[in-house]
Amino acid sequence: MTKSKRITIDELRQLLDYNPTTGDLIWKQRPDPSPGWNTRYAGTIAGHEVNGGRLVHIYRRTYRAHRLIWALTTGQWPRLTIDHKNRDWRDNRLANLREATPIQQSHNRGRTTSLPKGVRRQRNRFIAVIGSFDTAQEAHTVWLSAAKAVYGEFFTVL
């Protein structure tokens, strides 16, 4: 079975409405002969939640809701990944979305250890990518300064 072609933005606009306040995609009424579909789905939130994000199935193809929203609101398919500024994949308001490279997006992730972001422990030392320090706080302070300059708007402390 071959994969179906990607839907056009004009086709998207015929099928979906976007609520900028909630970030939801809403199914529109479909033209006949879809009366059963319209009774069941028209006016409801499109897609289903998987691992904190929303997936939408259209014509045998699966899309991430935030990519559809980007296409609907900008008139172009995203060239890069779409990053959620507040790191909440459920928050698909356009103000929370931005195009980002995978590296930029990786800098907008939360902490995974009890140490401050940018610091790791190696034996009895605390290591930042830019040097070695006697304390975790010292390493974190130096790393924060460098990270803000390097990562710009994609930098977050948490």
C-alpha positions in Angstrom: 0.0 0.0 0.0 1.5 3.4 -0.9 1.4 6.3 1.4 -1.2 9.0 0.4 0.0 12.4 -0.6 0.2 15.3 1.9 -2.9 17.3 2.1 -2.8 20.8 0.6 -3.4 23.9 2.8 -6.5 24.7 0.8 -7.8 21.2 1.6 -7.0 21.8 5.2 -9.0 25.0 5.3 -12.0 23.1 3.9 -11.8 20.5 6.6 -10.6 22.3 9.8 -11.1 25.5 11.7 -8.5 26.7 14.2 -9.5 28.3 17.5 -6.6 30.6 18.4 -7.8 31.1 22.0 -7.7 27.4 22.9 -5.3 26.1 20.3 -7.8 23.5 19.1 -8.5 22.2 15.6 -12.2 21.8 15.0 -13.7 19.6 12.3 -15.9 21.5 9.8 -19.0 20.1 8.1 -18.1 18.1 5.1 -20.0 18.3 1.9 -22.3 15.4 1.0 -22.1 12.4 0.8 -20.8 12.5 4.4 -24.0 12.9 6.5 -22.9 10.2 9.0 -19.5 11.7 9.4 -20.9 15.2 9.9 -23.3 14.0 12.6 -20.5 12.3 14.5 -17.5 14.6 14.1 -18.4 18.0 12.7 -17.9 20.6 15.4 -15.7 18.4 17.6 -12.0 18.7 18.4 -9.9 17.0 15.7 -7.5 14.2 16.5 -6.6 12.3 19.6 -3.9 12.8 22.3 -0.8 10.6 22.2 2.1 11.0 24.7 1.0 14.6 25.5 0.7 15.7 21.8 -2.3 15.6 19.5 -2.4 13.6 16.3 -4.9 14.1 13.5 -5.8 11.6 10.8 -6.8 13.0 7.4 -7.2 10.8 4.3 -5.2 7.9 5.7 -2.3 10.0 6.8 -1.4 11.1 10.3 -0.3 14.7 11.2 0.8 16.4 14.3 -1.8 19.0 15.2 0.8 21.8 15.8 2.2 21.3 12.2 -1.4 21.6 10.8 -1.9 24.7 12.9 1.3 26.2 11.6 0.2 25.5 8.0 -3.3 26.9 8.5 -2.1 30.1 10.2 1.0 30.9 8.1 -0.1 29.5 4.8 3.0 27.4 4.5 4.1 24.0 5.8 6.8 24.3 8.4 10.3 23.8 7.0 11.7 22.9 10.4 10.4 21.3 13.6 7.7 23.1 15.6 8.8 23.9 19.2 6.4 24.6 22.0 7.9 27.6 23.9 6.4 26.6 27.2 7.2 22.9 26.6 3.5 21.9 26.9 2.7 19.8 23.8 -1.0 20.2 24.5 -0.8 24.0 24.2 -1.1 24.6 20.5 -1.9 28.3 20.6 0.1 30.0 17.8 1.7 32.3 20.4 3.3 29.2 21.9 4.6 27.7 18.6 7.8 28.5 16.7 9.9 26.9 14.0 13.2 25.6 15.3 16.0 23.3 14.3 16.3 20.1 16.2 19.3 21.5 18.1 17.4 24.7 19.0 14.4 22.6 20.2 16.7 20.4 22.3 17.7 23.5 24.3 14.1 24.0 25.3 13.9 20.8 27.4 13.4 20.5 31.1 15.9 19.2 33.6 16.5 15.4 33.9 18.5 15.3 37.1 18.6 17.1 40.5 21.6 19.1 39.3 21.2 22.5 37.7 20.7 22.6 33.9 24.1 22.4 32.1 25.9 20.8 35.0 26.9 17.1 35.4 28.9 15.4 38.1 32.1 13.6 37.4 33.6 12.0 40.5 33.9 14.8 43.0 33.7 17.6 40.4 30.9 19.4 38.7 31.3 19.7 34.9 29.8 22.3 32.5 30.4 21.9 28.8 32.6 25.0 29.0 34.8 24.0 32.0 35.3 22.3 35.4 34.4 23.9 38.7 34.6 23.2 42.4 30.9 23.5 43.1 27.7 22.9 41.2 26.6 26.5 41.7 29.8 27.9 40.2 29.5 25.6 37.2 25.8 26.5 36.8 26.5 30.3 37.0 29.2 30.1 34.3 27.1 27.8 32.1 24.0 30.2 32.4 26.0 33.1 31.2 27.3 31.2 28.1 24.0 29.5 27.4 22.0 32.7 27.2 24.4 34.1 24.6 24.5 30.9 22.5 20.9 29.7 22.6 19.1 33.1 22.6 15.3 32.9 22.6 15.4 29.1 22.9 17.2 29.2 26.2 15.2 28.2 29.3 16.5 27.7 32.9 14.2 24.8 33.8 
